[in-house]
């Protein structure tokens, strides 16, 4: 039993409950406008990771529109943070690192450890495999590094991953970038969750591809 994980999950659950309570007092149409969601029939409609979700205005529980089931806990948390924080600021098309976010310098090493370093361990220097996984998640190419893609996490929240191949002086690295407007839409701890979510999604596609390749070999 992992007590630390249980405590962390419990803390996140309490935080989400608190955010939802505060959101119930907010103006519904202002929330929809700020987040880029559509409000109709007592529900907010928007996409997260290009998947449509519906959020009930009376409890802020998110439902996956495609299958009608409640979204997973991390998605619920991300949406609660987003609705609570977003003030409608437009995307600025200027990228910043996690370290440049408020208090990001204190957590940058840990963030890199469970995001970019995990991607490096899985993809190594296989840019084609990285590109394939990114494209499966609707990633769009960016003119950075040796390979880079950005992903539309939420209506006002793009996130990018850049791969720099190593040489005799520097090792291969994968780095996450956020639009400079991100502080108007998510707090730094939610950005950490966002990076973790995207890392898991990319690794899931990589593992699925590896399994298929083994079965066909």
C-alpha positions in Angstrom: 0.0 0.0 0.0 1.4 3.4 -1.0 0.5 5.7 1.8 2.1 8.8 0.1 0.0 8.3 -3.0 -3.2 7.8 -1.0 -2.5 11.1 0.9 -1.7 12.9 -2.3 -4.9 11.6 -3.9 -7.0 12.5 -0.8 -5.5 16.0 -0.8 -6.3 16.5 -4.5 -9.8 15.3 -3.9 -10.3 17.8 -1.1 -8.9 20.6 -3.2 -11.3 19.7 -6.1 -14.3 19.7 -3.7 -13.3 23.1 -2.5 -12.9 24.5 -6.0 -16.3 23.1 -7.0 -18.0 24.7 -4.0 -16.6 28.1 -5.0 -17.6 27.6 -8.6 -21.2 27.1 -7.7 -21.3 30.8 -6.6 -19.9 32.1 -9.9 -21.9 33.5 -12.8 -22.5 30.6 -15.3 -22.2 32.7 -18.4 -19.0 34.4 -17.3 -17.5 31.0 -16.6 -18.4 29.8 -20.0 -17.0 33.0 -21.7 -13.8 32.8 -19.7 -13.1 29.2 -20.4 -14.3 29.1 -24.0 -17.0 26.6 -23.1 -20.6 26.6 -24.4 -23.3 26.9 -21.7 -26.7 25.3 -22.5 -29.4 23.5 -20.6 -27.5 23.7 -17.3 -24.3 22.2 -18.6 -20.9 23.5 -19.9 -19.7 21.8 -23.1 -16.0 21.9 -24.1 -13.1 19.7 -25.1 -10.2 18.5 -23.1 -7.4 16.8 -25.1 -9.7 17.1 -28.1 -12.4 15.0 -26.4 -15.8 16.5 -25.7 -17.0 16.7 -22.1 -20.1 17.9 -20.4 -20.0 19.5 -17.0 -23.2 19.9 -14.9 -23.5 23.4 -13.5 -25.0 22.2 -10.3 -22.1 20.0 -9.1 -19.3 20.4 -11.7 -19.0 16.7 -12.3 -17.7 16.1 -15.8 -19.0 13.4 -18.2 -17.3 12.0 -21.3 -19.9 12.8 -24.0 -18.7 9.9 -26.2 -19.6 7.2 -23.7 -21.7 9.0 -21.1 -19.5 8.0 -18.2 -17.8 10.2 -15.5 -14.3 11.4 -16.5 -11.4 10.1 -14.6 -10.2 11.8 -11.4 -7.3 13.7 -13.0 -9.6 15.1 -15.8 -12.1 16.1 -13.2 -9.4 17.9 -11.3 -8.0 19.6 -14.4 -11.4 20.9 -15.3 -12.1 22.2 -11.8 -8.8 24.1 -11.8 -9.4 25.5 -15.3 -12.9 26.8 -14.5 -11.8 28.2 -11.2 -8.7 30.0 -12.7 -9.4 31.0 -16.3 -10.1 34.7 -16.8 -10.5 34.6 -20.6 -7.0 35.9 -21.5 -6.2 35.1 -25.1 -3.3 32.8 -26.0 -0.2 34.8 -26.6 1.8 32.4 -28.8 4.9 32.9 -26.7 6.3 29.7 -25.0 7.7 29.5 -21.5 9.2 26.6 -19.6 7.8 25.1 -16.4 10.6 26.8 -14.5 9.3 30.2 -15.6 5.8 29.6 -14.1 5.0 31.1 -10.7 7.1 29.1 -8.1 8.0 26.7 -11.0 11.7 26.9 -10.2 11.1 25.0 -6.9 9.5 22.1 -8.7 11.1 22.1 -12.1 13.5 19.2 -11.4 10.7 17.0 -10.1 8.5 18.0 -13.0 11.2 17.1 -15.5 11.7 13.8 -13.8 8.1 12.5 -14.3 7.6 14.1 -17.7 10.5 14.8 -20.0 12.9 12.2 -18.5 10.2 9.5 -18.8 9.7 10.4 -22.5 13.4 10.2 -23.0 13.6 6.8 -21.4 10.8 5.5 -23.6 11.5 7.2 -27.0 15.3 7.8 -26.7 16.4 9.2 -30.0 13.6 7.7 -32.0 12.0 10.9 -33.3 9.7 8.9 -35.7 8.2 7.0 -32.8 7.7 10.3 -30.8 6.1 11.9 -33.8 3.8 9.0 -34.4 2.6 9.0 -30.8 2.2 12.8 -30.9 0.1 12.7 -34.0 -2.1 10.0 -32.5 -3.0 12.7 -29.9 -3.6 15.3 -32.5 -0.3 17.0 -31.9 0.7 19.7 -34.4 4.3 20.2 -35.4 6.3 23.2 -34.2 9.5 24.7 -35.5 11.6 24.0 -32.4 14.5 21.6 -31.7 14.8 18.4 -33.7 11.1 17.6 -33.2 8.3 19.5 -31.5 4.5 19.2 -31.2 1.9 21.2 -29.5 -1.4 19.8 -28.1 -4.6 21.6 -27.3 -5.3 20.5 -23.8 -8.2 22.9 -23.1 -9.8 25.7 -25.2 -7.3 28.3 -23.9 -4.5 26.0 -22.9 -2.0 24.7 -25.5 1.1 22.8 -24.3 4.1 21.8 -26.3 6.9 19.2 -26.1 10.3 19.8 -27.7 12.9 17.1 -28.4 16.5 17.9 -28.8 18.7 15.1 -29.9 22.0 14.7 -28.1 25.5 15.0 -29.3 29.0 14.7 -27.7 28.3 17.6 -25.4 24.6 17.3 -24.4 22.3 14.3 -24.0 18.9 14.0 -25.7 16.2 15.8 -23.9 12.4 16.3 -24.0 11.1 19.5 -22.5 7.5 20.8 -21.9 6.6 24.4 -22.9 3.5 26.4 -21.9 1.9 29.4 -23.5 2.9 32.6 -21.6 -0.8 33.1 -20.8 -1.0 29.9 -18.8 -1.0 31.6 -15.4 -4.3 33.2 -16.4 -5.9 29.7 -16.9 -4.2 27.2 -14.5 -2.1 27.4 -11.4 1.4 25.9 -11.5 0.4 22.7 -9.6 -2.3 22.1 -12.2 0.3 22.6 -15.0 2.3 19.8 -13.3 -0.8 17.6 -13.5 -1.3 18.5 -17.2 2.3 17.5 -18.0 1.8 14.2 -16.2 -1.4 13.5 -18.1 0.2 14.2 -21.5 3.2 12.1 -20.7 1.0 9.2 -19.7 -1.0 9.5 -22.9 2.2 9.5 -25.1 3.7 6.5 -23.2 0.4 4.6 -23.6 0.6 5.0 -27.4 4.2 4.0 -27.4 3.6 0.9 -25.3 0.6 -0.1 -27.5 2.8 0.3 -30.7 5.6 -1.8 -29.1 3.1 -4.5 -28.2 1.7 -4.5 -31.8 5.2 -4.7 -33.3 6.1 -7.7 -31.0 2.9 -9.5 -32.1 3.7 -8.9 -35.7 7.3 -9.9 -35.6 
